[in-house]
Amino acid sequence: MRKHILKTGLILLAIIGIMPMVCLAGENATTTEIRISDTVKVEDCRPFGSQCKAGPQYLKKPVVMNFEGMLHRRILIGEIYAEGVMSTRGKPSNQVTRDWYVGADITVLSGQAKGQKRKIKAIETRKGIGHYWRKGDDKPTDRDFYVFDKPVTGIDESLRKGLRRFAGTKGANPHHAMGCLIEKNDLSFGSTSSKHAKLKAGMYGFVHDDLPPSTEGKSAIWLSSEAGAKALPNRVHSTTLTDCNRVYKVSFWAKAGSAGAKIHIAFEGGNDMPSEDIALTSKWKHYERSYDLKGKFPAPKAGEPLKSQLVNLMSYIGVSSGKVLLDDVEISGEGYKNPTPWVDELVEALRLFGGANFRKQVTAGAGLSDYFKLAITQPAFSGKYNPVPEERRGGVGRPGIYDVYSLCEHLNMEPWFNTPGTINVEEIDLMMEYIGASTDTPGGKLRAKHGHPKPWIETLPRIHIEFGNEIWNFGGGYNGPDHWKDLITRAKKSPYYDPEKIIFHVGGWATNLGLNLPIIDHCPNADRLTVAPYICHRYPGNIREACPTPADRARWVIGYGIDQNITSSAMQKQKEAAAANGIELSNYEMNHHLIALGKKTGEFNATKKKEDTKLINEYLPSQIAGVAVANNMLALLREHHMRDQSFFNLTGNFFGLKLWGGVLRASMKPEECRYRPTWLALAATNHGIFGDLVTTSHSGENPTFAAVAIPRSGGKKKKERAPYECLWSYSFKDGKKRSLIVSNLDVMKALTITIRMPGKVGSKAKMWQSIGKDFMASNELEKPEAEAFLNASEITDFKNGYTLTLPAATITTISWIEK
């Protein structure tokens, strides 16, 4: 018999109307026999991780403003000449930008002049051919030419041949599509956030010769009364992610810039929120104020949609009279219990997810050293191709490396911090010291300053390092010859490098052989080629006619994911090419990517048609979509040995599409949590991934389903698709500990299985199952009640030959100990 456990850690199970977790099969039921072997398919497997794209609102201290100037770093892809480099991407920049770049540092990253450092003397207009030219588009056009202050050496002009898309292709110009790193620190100016764009000339400015006595910066801001009481708005927290019923502390340095100056502080979002005018003195003074917001945010009402009940907590700092000088502002929530910089609710969501890694996405603009700094000391940064220096607005590197590492240490996870793509080779030394050196090195001292004197390599299970994020997509990095290889070579020569604990990933994309195979050639010393095999980027334009029902469309997407990621010859080819260099594949992002119908349209190619958005949103947050993602990741592990995989993303949507985020509403009260079915399916899966993956085989019924054979682009031409198995099984073994994970991809039918095991088993086993009220169930905040759940139970009559029936669109994990 089975014993239900009415607890989950993820979703409270005492919900009326939930489907039973499993049905015991009757004696005459048709069954599929799943036989588990001792044959190892993949060694040393790890549960699937998740990643964090968003920033400060996850942290206890979400608001930090220091008004520092800007660090600018940019990777320039171009054609190298002795006297300079011609940009082969982008349009010519304006004169303001050209003037601003004069004097910036530029370092050649690849080719014959690699490692040579120069200054930018000027930017001129010259004729040149772009990097990504296609047939018929190879005519010279106006481009920026960055003139060096003195020529670089070693350029052999006799090698300048015809152009090709990828440098290194036979017959290509070896000086074309090379990388250069531009760096300029513009700290003589201050900066504000783009959130403060309503500030206009005359309302604010920056001072550099009158600063607080303890600041580490070089800038403070002045605000006039014209800036108003809401001059500096900030979203502090959201009741979506944390309980805002707590004390918030506001600290800052300020002084009066005129007689009678008063600074104004206010909060909005809850009931009867506090505000205060503070009279300032003529000298810099440090202020701390605590505001008790307990009881100001009502608990959500049961049975009503959550979306309309969740609010943002906003803070405003401004001027009520006179002129104010302000610096080093921090706002933090008090009373959290966990020791990390993150709010309790997100820590708990990750704990219950049970992932092995946590990836922090970083793109470009900053140096790596910026992410080592405490937030209050960070300059802003920018990596735009054409920076607008007069605005002085850029991003900040939060959460930083310490934030991510301390979270992972607390949860025994593996940090996967992808550095800015604009990292320079010297910064890799600081990285290795920060990870593994004693406190008498610069990196070790910095780590100790953060409150962690012990080397991270001694407290974290493993550490992942990746350079940039999708630099082929967002720019801000260079994946051509030399650069990544040189960074990895330098790191692996460090005395603090441990090959068992430090993993270097280089980023490609899905099954794009044209992109990925050259990266493997350029970086033979990498440990992983990391790809993102998203499931299905768009529906065919005729999807409504070809697949008229939700079940038809679900089958089409599931089959597409299997074709693209699991049985794809391209995936196998890049796996083999990587393996030839001792490199494994990894998966830096996984989810659906369904954003449009038919041809590419709209921003980021996302649909802007309401009827298309509605159709897509019907499937994306569904129970079967969650099972499909988890099953794809398991199959990628089994078939392509992807042991390091990360789900995208912790939270979020995409241009009105219910895409990517797993945590919809976080709370310390399980009954108030909302997680997408994908999050729940992966949580169920993670209970069963450990040790080695061993093979399984199916016999008996082993049912299949068919997907409509229409091409991705729509139209009448059809590609025949073989039937897909409904049941997918995966088994793991670690000593005497065993598990079996089974996906039922049938959207309508419950299917019965019988388990055959090689060893003796006891009578007890644990079981976790991701299940919905039906295959289209979702937990979106617009719904008054959750429809998809993670159930936990105990089996008390487990045995070899155990038979059970799995409801449609479920993923089930069973774990037991052999005798």
N, C-alpha and C positions, 0 to 999 in steps of 0.2 A: 504494500500500500504506500501511498505518497502522503507526506505531511506538508501542508501549505505553511509557509512562513510569511506572516503578514508584515513584512518589512522589506525594504529594498535598498535604502540608502539613496535611491534615485527618484522613485515615484511611489507614493503610498499605495498599497495594493487594495486596501479596503474601499474599493470603488464599486458601487452597484452597477451591474450590467457588463462587467468585464468578461471576456471570453475565458473559459478554463484554459490553464496553461498547456496541458497536454491531455490527451484522451488515451486511456489504456485500450489497446487493441483487443477486439474480440477474437475468439478462436478461429473464425473463418475469414478474418480480414486478409486482404491481399497485401503482401509486405515486400519491401526491399531489404535485402540482407546487406548490412554494412560490416565488412570483415576488416578488423584492425590487425596490422602486422607489426613486427619488430624491425622492419627495414627502414633505415634512416634516409629520408629524402633531403632534409635541410637541417643542419646542425645549429645549435645555440640560437634559438628563436626568441624574439622579444615582443611583448604586447605592442599594439599600435599606439602612437602618440598623437598629440594635437598641437596646434600652433596658435600664436597670438599675433594678430596683425595690428589691432588697435592699440591705443596707448594709455595715457595717464589715468583714465577713469577706472582702470583695474586696480589702481594703487591706493593705499591708505592716504598718501599725500599726493592728490591729483593735480594741484595747482602750484606751480613754481614759476616765478617771473623775476628775471634779473636784468633784463633790458640790455644784454650784452650785444656786441657787434656780430658780424657774420663771418663764418668760415666758409669758403667756397672751394669745393673740389669737383672736378669734372674730368671724365675720361673722354679724350678727343680721339676719334677714329679717323685716320687720315693717311695721306701719302707722304712719306718722309723724303725730304731733300736736305742737302747739306745746310742750306740757308734757312730752312723752316719746314713747316708741315702744312699741307693743304687738307682742310676738312672735307671728308667725303660724305658727310651726313649733314642734313639741315640746310636752311637757307642762310644767306649772308646776314650777319648781325648788324644792328644799327650803330651809329657813330658813338652814342653814349656808352654802349657796351664795349665797343672797340677801345675807347679811351680808358675805360675802367680796367681792362685786362692788361694794359701796359704795366710792366714791372712784375707781373705774376710769374711764379716759378713753373717750369714745365720740364718733365722728365720723360725721356723716351723709354717705353716699356718693352719694346720688342725689336727684332731685326738687327741690322749691323751696327746701329748706333745705340743699342740698348744700354740703359743705365746712365747715359750722359744727361746732365742737368744744365739747363739754360734759363734765361729770362726771356719773357716776351717783349720784344722791342716795339712791335707794331702789328696791326692786322690789316692786310691789304685785300683787294678783290682780284682774283685770278680765275682763269678758266680751268675747269677740271671736271672729271667724270666721277659720279657717285659710287659709293661702295656697293649698293644693292641694285645696280643697273640690270635691266632685263633686255632681251633682244628688242632692238628698235629704240631703246632709251639710253644708248651709250654715247650720246653727243655731249660735248663739253658745255657746261653752264657756269655761271658766276658762283664762286665759292670763297669762303674765308681762307686766307693764307696767313698763318701765324709766323711772323718773322722772328728768328732767334736773335739774341743780342750778339752772338758769335756763332760761326758755323759748327755743326757737329762733324765728327770725323768718322771715317770708315765706310762711307757710302760709296758703293761701286755702281756708278751710273750705267755701266755696260749690262747690268742685270735688269734694267728697267724694261720690262716686256709688256705685252698686251695685258689688259685687265681681266680679272675673273671675279666672280662673286666672293669666293672664299680664298683668302691668301693661303698659299701652300698647294693649291690645285696645280696640276701639271700645266706649265706654260704661263703661270700667273706672274704678275709683277711682285717681287719679294718686298718692295718698298710700299706696296699699296695695302690699305686696310690694317696698318700698324697702329699700335696704341700709344698714346701719350697721356700723362697725368698732369693736369693743371691744378695748381694750388695757390690760393690767395686768401690771406687773413685780413679782413677789413674790420679790425676791432676799433678803429678810430671813430666809428659811428656806433650808435646804439641800434636796437631793434625792438619791434613789437611783434605780436602774433597776428596772423591773418584774421583772427577773431576780433581784432581791434581796428578793423579797417575803417570804422566810422570816424576815427580820429583824423582831423584835417589840419592842414598847416595853420599855425597860430594857436592851436589847442594844446600842442605838446611839442617837446623837443628833448634833446639829450644833453647831459652835462658830463664832463670828463675830468674836471679839475676840482670838483667839490663832491666828494664821495663819502659814504659811511666809513668810520674808522676800521671796521673789521671785514669789510668786503674784500673778496679776492678778484673782483671784476674791475672793469675800466669805464663803466657807464652807469648812469642813473637816468631816470626819466623825470621831466617836469611836466606838470599838467596845470592848465589854467582853468578858471571857473567856467569858461566856455566849453570845456570838455564835458562838463556835467557830472551828475552823481553816478552815472553808469558808464563812465569812460572806459573801464577795463572789465568787460563781462567775461566770465568763465563758467563753463559747466563743471561743477565740482564732482558730483556723483549722480547716479540715476537709481531709482528704486527698482529698476529692472535688474541691477547687478548687486546692490547692497542695501542694507537697511539704513536709511538716512536718519532714523530716530536715535541720534547720538550727539555728543558734544563735538563741535568743530572749532579748531584753534586756528586763528589768523595771526601771523607774525610778519613784521615788516620793519624797515628803517624808513624814517620820514623826517622832514624838516619843513618849516614855513619858508616859502619864497617871497612872501609879502606879509604885511601886518594882517592879523585876523584870519590867517589861512586855516581851513578845516578840511580834513579828509573825511570822506563818507564811505561807510561799509554797510552793505545790505545783502540779505539772502532772499531768494524767491523760490517758490515751488511747493511749499507746504502751507499749513494753516498758521495765520498770525505770526509771520516770520519777523525776525529782529532786524533792526537797522540802527546805525549809530553815527553821529558826527563827533570827530575827535579833533580838538584844538591842538595845533602843533606849536612847537617852540622854534626859536631861531637857530638852534643847533640840531645836528643829527641826533636822533634818539631811536632806540629800538623799542617797538611796541608789541605786546602780545595781548590778544583778546580771545576769550572763550565764549562761544555762543551755544546755548543749550537748545537743541532742536528735538529733544525727546518728546514724543507724543504729537508731533506736528505733521506726521505722515501716517494717515490711517491704514490699517491692514486691509488688503483686498477683500472685497465681499465675495463669499462663496457663491457659485452659480451665475456669476456675471463675467463677461469678457474681461480679461486682465488688461488688455491693451489700453482701454480708456481709463484705467485706474493707476497706471504707472506714470511717474513724472520725473523730470530732471530737477535736481537741486542746483540752482544758479547762484553765483556770488557776483557782486558788483563792487568795485573799488573806484571811487571818483572824487570829485571836488565839490564841496558845498559852498565854499567861499575862498577867494584869494588864489594864490599860486602855491602849488605843492611840489616838493621834490620827494621822490619815492624810489626805493630800491629793495631788492632781495625779499620779495613777497612769497610767503608759503602758506598754504591752507591744507590742513590735514584733519581727517576724521579720527576721533579718539575711541578707545574701548575695544579695539579688536584684540582677539586672543592669540592668533597665530604669530610666530616670531618673524615672519617675512615681511617685506614691504607691501604685500598684496592683501586685498580685502578677504575676510574669512570666507565669504560665499564662493568666490572663485577658487580658492584653495580647496574647499570642500568638493566643488564640482569636479575638479581635476583628480582629487583623491578617489572619488567614486567612479570616475572614468577608468582609472587603473592603467593609464598609458605608461610606456617606457620612456618616451622622449617628449620634450617640450621645445618647439621651434619658435624663435622670435624672428619675425621677418624684418629685415632692414634693406633699404634700397641704396640710396646714394647721397652724395652731397657732403657728408661729414668724413672726417678721418676716424679710424678705429679708436684712437686715443680719446675722442670726444665721448664715446660710450663708456669709457672707464671713469669719467668724472662724475662726482655727485651733481645732482640736477641743478643745485643753486649756483654751481660754478661753470655750467656749460654755456658756451656761446650758441647762438643760432647757427644754422647751416643751410646751404643751398647748393643744389647740383643742377640747376637749370642750364640748358644750352645757351639761352640768352638771358642772363640774370638782369634784373632791374635794380641796380644798386641804390637808386634814390629812395626806393621803398624800404630797404633794409629789413625785409621780412623773410624768415626762414623757419625750418622745423627745429625741433629739439630731440635729442636721442633718448627718449623714454618710452618704455622701460629700458634701462641700461643693462650692462653685463652683470653687475652686482645683483640687480633685481632678479634677473632670470636665474643666475646661479644659486642664489639663496633660496628661491622657491624650489628649485630642483633638489637641492640638498635636503630641504624639509620633507619633500615627498619621495625621496630616493628615486628621482627621475634623472634622465640624461639631458643636459642642456644642449640645444641645437641652435646656437646663435650665429646667424649668417651675418658676417661682418659687412660694413659698407663696401660696395664694389670699388670704391675709390681709396681703398687701403693702400698705403705705400709699403715698400719692402722692409723699411726699418721698423714699422709698427708691429711686425710679426714678432720681433724680439720682445717687445713689451707684453704682447699677448702671452707668449710662452712663459715669461717671468710671472705674470699675473696668475697663470694657471698653476705653475709648479715650483717657483723659486722661493727661497727664504726671504725674510723681511729686510735683509741687507742689500737687496737689489731694487732698482726703481719700480719694477712691477710688483714685487713683494711688499714694498713700503706702501704702494697705492692700495693693495688689497687689505693690508692691516689698517690703513686709514678708514677703509669702509667698514671695519669692525670684524675682519676675518683674517687673523694672522696666519692660520693654518693653510697650507696650499690646497687649492681646490681639487687638485688631482688625487689628494688623499681622502677627500670626503664625498666626491661624486663618483657614481659607478662608471660612467664614461662621458667624454666631452666631444661633441660634434662641432666642426668648424666648416662653414661654407662661405664663399666669397660672393657677396651681392645676392640679389634676388631677381631672377629672370632678366638678366641684363640684356638679353636678346630682345626683350619685350619693353622694359622700362628704361633701358640705357643705364648709364652710371657705372659701367664696368667694362672689362675687356676680356674676352674669352679666346683671343687669338694666340699666336705662338708666344712662348716664353713666360708670360706674366704669372699665371697661376702656378705653373711648374716652378718658377723661381721662388714664389712665396712658400710653397710646400717644401721645396728643397731646404730653404733657410730654416723653416720650422723643424724639420726632421733632423737637422744638424744641431739643434739646441740641446743643451745638457738636460733640459726639463721635459723633453719629448719622451713619451711612453707609447710605443706602438700598440700596446694592448688597451689603452684607455683613450687615446686621442685619434679621432676619425676625421679625415679631410674629404669633403664632398665638393665636386665641381658640377655646376648646373647646366643641364641641357633641357630638353622639352619632349615629353611624351615619346612618340615613336618617330620623331623627325630625324631621320638618318643623316640628312644633309647638314644638320646642325650638330648632332651628337657625335657622329664618327670623327669629325675633325677635332672636337674637344678631347676625345679619348687619345688621339694622336698627339695633341698639344700638351697633355697632362698625364703622361704615363706613370707618374709617381703618386697620383691621387689614390685614395682608398675606395671612393664611391663615385660613380656617375649618377647624379640624382636627377630624376625626371618626374613629371607630374602627369600621369596618365588619366586625366579627367575622363569621366563618362559623358559622352554625347554633348557637343557644343551647340547643336541646334536641331530642331525638328525639320524634316523636309517641308517644303512649302505646301504640299498636298496632304499633310498628315491627317487633317480632319476627314478627308474622303477615304484615304487608304486605311486609316485606323480610327473608325468612328466611335469606339468606346474607350473608356479609361483603361480597361483590361488590355485592349489591343495596343494602346500606346505604351503601357507599362512593359508589355512583352517586347515591343520593338526596341525600347531603350535598354532593357536588360540584355537582349541579344546583341545590340550594338556594342555595349561595354565588353561583352565576352569576346566578340570578334576583334575589337580594337586592341584590347589589353592582354588577353589571355592566349588566344590562338593566333595572334598576329605574327606573321613572319618577320616583320620589322622589329618587333620587340625581341624576338629570338636572335636576330642578327646583331643588335646592339648589345645584348647580353653576351654573346659569344665574342664580339670585338673587345668588350670591356674585360672579359675573363682572360683573353690572350695577354693582357697587360697586368693581370692580377687584381683587376678592379671589379667590384660588385656593383650592381644596380641598387639604388635606393629611391624612395618615393617622398619628395619633399612636400607635396600637396596632393590630397586625394578627396574627391567629392564629385558630384555632377557639375557640369558647366553649361547647362541648358539655358540659353539666354535669348533665343530668337527662333523664328521660323524662316526657312528659305534663305535668301541671299543676305549678306552682311548689311545691316542698316543700324543707324542710331549710334549714340555715344558708346564707346567700347563695344560696338556691334550689338549692344543690347536692344531689344525691341522697345519701341515706344507706343505700340498699338495696345490699347486696353484689352481688346479681345484676345490677343496673343499672350499678353501677360497673364490673363486669367487662365488660359489653357495650360500654360507652363506651370503656373503656381498650383494647379490641381495636382500635378505629379510630384514636384520637387520636395515638398515637406512630408510626403506620405510614408506610411509604414513600409511599403514594398520598395520605395526608393532607398530607405535606410538599410534594408536587408541587402539590396543590390550593391551598395557601396561596401558594406562589410564583407560580403562574399567576394567582390572584386579584389579587395586587399588581401584576403586569405589566399585567393588563387594566384595573385602576384607573388606572394611569399612562396607558395608551393611550386609554381611553374617557372618563375624567374628569379627565385632566391632573394627577393627583396626583404631583407631582415629588418631594415630601418625604414619605417613608413610613418607619415604624419598626416593626420586628418586636417582639412582646411574647412572651417576655422572655429575658434572658440565661440565667437559671437558674430553677428552681422547679417545683413542682406545685401542685395546688389541692384541698385536702380529699380526698386519696386518689386524685384523678384525674390522669392523666398529661398534664397540660395546661400549655401556655405555655412552659416552659423549653426552651432550645435546647442549652445546654451541660450535659451529664449528668456528665461527668468530664473535667476539664482537666489536662493534663500537658505538660511540655516534650518528652516522648517520644511521637511520633505513634501508636505502636502501643498506648499506654495510654489514649488519648483515647476518649471516647464522646460523640457528638453525635447529637441527634435528626435524623431525615431532613429535617425542615423547615429546620433550620440548614444542612444540606448542600445542600438544593435552592436555598436563597437564596444560599449561597456560590457555587454553580455559576452562578446567574443574575447575580450581581454582576460576574462576569468580562465580561459582555456589555453592561452598561449604561454608556453614555458618549455624549457629544455629543447629537445629535438622533435622536428616534425617527421612522423613516420607515415608510411603509405597506407591507404585504405583501398578497398575494392568493393564494387557493388554487384549484386546478382539478384535474381528474382524480378519483380515488377519493373523497377527502375524507370519510372514514367518520364516522358519528355513533353515539351511544349513547342509550339511553332510560333515564329514571329513573321509578320507580313514582310515580304521581300520588296522593299522600296529603297532606292538609293537615298543617301543623305540630302542630295540636291533636289529630290522630288522627281517629278516627271514620270513617264511611262516605262522607261527602261528599268528592268528589275534584275537584281542579282540574287540568285537562289541562295537561300540560307538553310543550312542543315538544322534538324531539330536540336533543341538544347535540353540537357538534363534538368529536371526539376530539383533533384536532390544533389547537393554538393557536400562532401564530408572531408574533414581534416582532423587528424589525431596527433597528439603531442605526448611525449614521454620524458620525464626527468626522474631517473631512479625508479622508485616504485609508484611515483605519482603519474597518473594518466588523465587524459581528457579526450573528448570527442566533441567536435563542433559540426552541426548539420544545418545547412541553409535549405529551406523549402521555398523555391522561387515560383512555385505555382501560385497564381494570384487568387484562385478560387477554391482549390481542393486541399483538404487535409490529407496527409500521406503517412502511411505506417512504415516504421522501420524496425528491424531486429538487429541487435548489436552482437557481433561475435568478437571475442577478445582472446588474445594469445595466452594470458596468464590467469591465475586464480584471483578472484575478487571477493571482497566482503559484501555484506548485504546493504551497505549504505553508500550513497553517492549524493553529491550536491548538483543542483541544476539551476541554470539561469536561462531565461527566455525573453527575447524581445518580441512583443506581440501587440497587435492593435485590434480594435473592434471589427475592422475589416482591412483589406489591403490598401484602401485609400485613407485610413485613419491618420490624423495629424494632431499636433499639440499647439497649433498656432495661438497666439495671444488673443485673437479675435473670438476664439471659441470659449464658451463658459466653463467647460470641463475638459480635462485631458482625455484623449482617445487612444493613446499608445503608451505602453508601459514596459518596464523591466520587472519581470516576476522572478522571485527566488523561491526555491523549494528544496526539500530533502527527500530523497528516495530511500525507503527503508527495506525494499525487497529487491535490490539490485542483484543481477546475476548474469552470467554468460548466457546469451540468448534473450536478454531483456528486450521486450517489445513495447513500443509506444507509438502513438499517433501524433504527428506534428501538424498543428493548424496551418492554414495557408499563410504565406508571406510572413514567415517567422525565421528566426535564427536561434538555435538552442545549443547551449554548452552544458555538458555533463562532465564532472570531474570526480575521480575516485582514487583510492589507494589499493595497489595490488597486495595480496597476502605474501 
